[in-house]
Amino acid sequence: MDEIDNILRKKALELAKTQLREVAQPQRKTLTDEEVIRIVRQITKGDRAEEIINNALELYKPYVLPLFRKIAELHLQGVIKELADYELYQMLLRAGLRVPVKTEVRIVRHGREYKLGGD
């Protein structure tokens, strides 16, 4: 009879431990596309960050969202705190997504300004 009580007690403890583990693990909620984009906009710093994100979404939205989702997840896990605009641009290039960025070259010669590459 004592053995049966011990076995029942052990089983009850094991069951309680497994239930406690299930409750203790935070439930991961999946981020919506809007939340992912908002997080990437918040953590990306630099003069061209907004332009890079907007152009990438406009041209390659279905392909960019998984990359942005991974960046957002890494940020929420604490791996990525801040992202520079050139780092995001390099990630997009390595993924094969060429995002055009407006480039303007100005040359000042003898007090006159000449523009190259712009309107």
TORTORLUM-901103 format. One line per 5 residues: number of its first residue (from 1); their letters; for each residue x, y, z of N, C-alpha, C. Coordinates in Angstrom, 3 decimals, padded with zeros to 6 digits. Layout:
# residues N
NUM) A) X/Y/Z/X/Y/Z/X/Y/Z  ...;
END
This chain:
# residues 119
1) MDEID) 000.822/-001.183/000.000/000.000/000.000/000.000/000.874/001.257/000.000  001.975/001.250/000.746/002.873/002.396/000.789/003.522/002.640/-000.573  003.833/001.562/-001.279/004.440/001.710/-002.603/003.470/002.384/-003.569  002.216/002.002/-003.509/001.205/002.594/-004.388/001.052/004.080/-004.070  001.042/004.426/-002.790/000.947/005.836/-002.398/002.154/006.633/-002.897;
6) NILRK) 003.343/006.045/-002.772/004.559/006.717/-003.251/004.515/006.928/-004.764  004.080/005.913/-005.491/003.989/006.018/-006.952/002.974/007.090/-007.338  001.813/007.081/-006.675/000.789/008.089/-006.966/001.290/009.500/-006.644  001.996/009.635/-005.547/002.539/010.930/-005.152/003.569/011.423/-006.184  004.448/010.489/-006.640/005.449/010.855/-007.647/004.785/011.286/-008.953;
11) KALEL) 003.772/010.539/-009.370/003.063/010.875/-010.611/002.374/012.241/-010.487  001.783/012.500/-009.329/001.114/013.785/-009.113/002.127/014.932/-009.156  003.309/014.724/-008.561/004.356/015.744/-008.592/004.849/015.985/-010.023  005.038/014.900/-010.782/005.474/015.046/-012.173/004.440/015.813/-012.993  003.171/015.493/-012.788/002.100/016.174/-013.503/002.067/017.661/-013.136;
16) AKTQL) 002.232/017.956/-011.857/002.245/019.352/-011.415/003.434/020.105/-012.018  004.594/019.449/-012.097/005.775/020.085/-012.685/005.558/020.393/-014.161  005.001/019.446/-014.905/004.775/019.682/-016.337/003.756/020.799/-016.552  002.718/020.845/-015.726/001.731/021.919/-015.854/002.350/023.270/-015.514  003.212/023.293/-014.507/003.883/024.530/-014.124/004.805/025.014/-015.241;
21) REVAQ) 005.517/024.098/-015.903/006.388/024.467/-017.022/005.586/025.058/-018.175  004.438/024.459/-018.461/003.600/024.949/-019.559/003.084/026.357/-019.268  002.727/026.614/-018.027/002.227/027.934/-017.648/003.371/028.940/-017.612  004.551/028.520/-017.171/005.679/029.428/-017.009/006.223/029.915/-018.347  006.128/029.109/-019.412/006.638/029.531/-020.707/005.707/030.581/-021.305;
26) PQRKT) 006.255/031.738/-021.640/005.405/032.779/-022.220/004.923/032.359/-023.606  003.692/032.638/-023.860/003.119/032.311/-025.160/003.589/033.349/-026.170  004.217/032.885/-027.222/004.685/033.783/-028.269/003.526/034.141/-029.171  003.239/035.414/-029.236/002.189/035.813/-030.160/002.856/036.207/-031.470  002.221/035.866/-032.542/002.792/036.209/-033.836/002.530/037.683/-034.110;
31) LTDEE) 003.535/038.331/-034.624/003.437/039.756/-034.907/002.724/039.969/-036.238  001.897/040.982/-036.293/001.252/041.330/-037.557/002.266/042.062/-038.435  001.956/042.161/-039.710/002.863/042.845/-040.633/003.062/044.303/-040.232  001.993/044.950/-039.774/002.098/046.354/-039.372/003.008/046.511/-038.158  002.907/045.582/-037.198/003.766/045.643/-036.008/005.228/045.432/-036.387;
36) VIRIV) 005.466/044.500/-037.298/006.832/044.222/-037.745/007.434/045.469/-038.390  006.682/046.097/-039.278/007.173/047.299/-039.963/007.401/048.425/-038.960  006.506/048.568/-037.988/006.650/049.616/-036.969/007.921/049.404/-036.147  008.191/048.153/-035.763/009.392/047.857/-034.971/010.650/048.152/-035.778  010.671/047.733/-037.040/011.850/047.980/-037.877/012.057/049.481/-038.063;
41) RQITK) 010.978/050.229/-038.239/011.099/051.693/-038.372/011.665/052.312/-037.089  011.256/051.778/-035.931/011.711/052.332/-034.648/013.189/052.078/-034.409  013.666/050.883/-034.741/015.041/050.544/-034.379/016.058/050.946/-035.440  015.610/051.264/-036.658/016.538/051.645/-037.717/016.815/053.142/-037.630  018.079/053.476/-037.482/018.502/054.874/-037.327/019.332/055.295/-038.533;
46) GDRAE) 019.257/056.564/-038.860/020.074/057.103/-039.943/019.258/058.009/-040.842  019.971/058.756/-041.678/019.322/059.720/-042.566/018.466/059.049/-043.631  018.891/057.902/-044.097/018.212/057.231/-045.206/017.319/056.080/-044.766  017.150/055.877/-043.481/016.402/054.718/-042.976/014.977/054.682/-043.514  014.284/055.789/-043.403/012.885/055.843/-043.842/012.778/055.578/-045.341;
51) EIINN) 013.683/056.168/-046.105/013.671/055.993/-047.562/013.940/054.537/-047.947  014.896/053.906/-047.287/015.223/052.507/-047.584/014.044/051.603/-047.259  013.438/051.802/-046.095/012.304/050.959/-045.687/011.126/051.156/-046.638  010.805/052.400/-046.954/009.671/052.668/-047.848/009.886/052.078/-049.237  011.086/052.271/-049.804/011.369/051.729/-051.133/011.363/050.207/-051.133;
56) ALELY) 011.904/049.605/-050.088/011.921/048.143/-050.002/010.502/047.595/-049.930  009.659/048.227/-049.131/008.274/047.766/-049.016/007.507/047.984/-050.317  007.778/049.086/-050.975/007.073/049.391/-052.220/007.443/048.400/-053.326  008.721/048.053/-053.405/009.182/047.198/-054.500/009.102/045.703/-054.198  009.424/045.305/-052.975/009.590/043.884/-052.656/008.812/043.455/-051.419;
61) KPYVL) 007.635/043.997/-051.184/006.918/043.753/-049.926/006.821/042.274/-049.532  006.383/041.354/-050.407/006.270/039.957/-049.953/007.612/039.323/-049.602  008.700/039.832/-050.180/010.018/039.252/-049.927/010.719/039.917/-048.749  010.369/041.166/-048.486/011.019/041.931/-047.418/010.414/041.612/-046.054  009.121/041.317/-046.027/008.451/041.094/-044.737/009.068/039.959/-043.916;
66) PLFRK) 009.445/038.808/-044.499/010.100/037.787/-043.659/011.420/038.271/-043.046  012.188/039.041/-043.815/013.438/039.598/-043.286/013.147/040.581/-042.155  012.166/041.468/-042.370/011.786/042.422/-041.330/011.248/041.698/-040.098  010.493/040.615/-040.309/009.934/039.844/-039.191/011.063/039.265/-038.334  012.108/038.731/-038.988/013.244/038.160/-038.255/013.978/039.255/-037.482;
71) IAELH) 014.146/040.415/-038.098/014.797/041.540/-037.413/013.982/041.945/-036.189  012.654/042.014/-036.335/011.783/042.394/-035.214/011.848/041.358/-034.097  011.858/040.066/-034.457/011.947/039.016/-033.436/013.271/039.101/-032.690  014.360/039.317/-033.421/015.665/039.446/-032.767/015.705/040.673/-031.859  015.028/041.730/-032.255/014.957/042.926/-031.404/014.178/042.620/-030.120;
76) LQGVI) 013.062/041.920/-030.252/012.253/041.592/-029.072/012.981/040.627/-028.139  013.862/039.790/-028.692/014.652/038.875/-027.868/015.853/039.571/-027.237  016.134/040.792/-027.673/017.243/041.546/-027.106/018.554/041.368/-027.843  018.544/040.685/-028.980/019.770/040.464/-029.740/020.163/041.729/-030.500  019.183/042.374/-031.124/019.423/043.611/-031.869/018.789/044.762/-031.095;
81) KELAD) 019.598/045.737/-030.739/019.067/046.891/-030.023/018.760/048.030/-030.993  019.673/048.261/-031.921/019.539/049.350/-032.879/020.171/048.901/-034.188  019.650/049.422/-035.284/020.128/049.034/-036.606/020.397/050.304/-037.405  021.574/050.400/-037.988/021.901/051.575/-038.804/021.307/051.401/-040.196  021.043/052.515/-040.855/020.432/052.449/-042.181/021.305/051.692/-043.175;
86) YELYQ) 022.616/051.877/-043.115/023.492/051.172/-044.048/023.524/049.668/-043.764  023.335/049.271/-042.490/023.283/047.843/-042.166/022.031/047.199/-042.758  020.912/047.886/-042.662/019.677/047.383/-043.265/019.832/047.289/-044.777  020.449/048.299/-045.371/020.671/048.294/-046.817/021.539/047.103/-047.226  022.591/046.822/-046.455/023.462/045.681/-046.749/022.716/044.356/-046.613;
91) MLLRA) 021.851/044.242/-045.609/021.054/043.017/-045.453/020.159/042.796/-046.663  019.537/043.873/-047.123/018.661/043.768/-048.291/019.457/043.383/-049.534  020.645/043.963/-049.706/021.483/043.605/-050.851/021.907/042.144/-050.797  022.289/041.671/-049.621/022.705/040.269/-049.474/021.562/039.304/-049.721  020.342/039.774/-049.475/019.163/038.947/-049.747/018.776/039.008/-051.225;
96) GLRVP) 019.512/039.806/-052.003/019.236/039.912/-053.427/018.208/040.966/-053.775  017.897/041.839/-052.832/016.891/042.880/-053.043/017.598/044.222/-053.213  017.694/044.671/-054.448/018.380/045.928/-054.739/017.396/047.075/-054.572  017.575/047.835/-053.523/016.676/048.944/-053.199/017.322/050.243/-053.680  016.671/050.945/-054.613/017.257/052.197/-055.092/017.142/053.303/-054.040;
101) VKTEV) 018.217/054.044/-053.897/018.250/055.172/-052.969/018.630/056.402/-053.786  017.908/057.475/-053.579/018.169/058.694/-054.345/019.572/059.203/-054.019  020.373/059.333/-055.061/021.743/059.790/-054.902/021.920/061.084/-055.678  022.527/062.031/-055.049/022.759/063.318/-055.693/024.181/063.758/-055.392  024.912/064.108/-056.441/026.277/064.588/-056.286/026.297/066.059/-056.684;
106) RIVRH) 026.844/066.882/-055.809/026.941/068.315/-056.098/028.410/068.709/-056.150  028.738/069.427/-057.196/030.108/069.910/-057.354/030.057/071.433/-057.338  030.872/072.026/-056.506/030.948/073.483/-056.448/032.296/073.885/-057.036  032.219/074.651/-058.123/033.443/075.088/-058.783/033.317/076.583/-059.069  034.244/077.339/-058.573/034.268/078.795/-058.776/032.965/079.444/-058.320;
111) GREYK) 032.427/078.971/-057.217/031.228/079.572/-056.654/029.924/079.127/-057.303  029.990/078.308/-058.328/028.780/077.804/-058.987/028.581/076.342/-058.610  027.339/075.983/-058.459/027.005/074.617/-058.047/026.481/073.834/-059.247  027.043/072.643/-059.448/026.609/071.750/-060.514/026.092/070.471/-059.870  024.980/069.964/-060.375/024.402/068.736/-059.827/024.570/067.603/-060.828;
116) LGGD) 024.955/066.449/-060.314/025.060/065.240/-061.126/024.117/064.190/-060.563  023.445/063.467/-061.416/022.588/062.369/-060.969/021.229/062.788/-060.483  020.900/064.032/-060.531/019.596/064.499/-060.063/018.844/065.182/-061.176  017.683/065.701/-060.844/016.881/066.428/-061.837/017.478/067.782/-062.124;
END
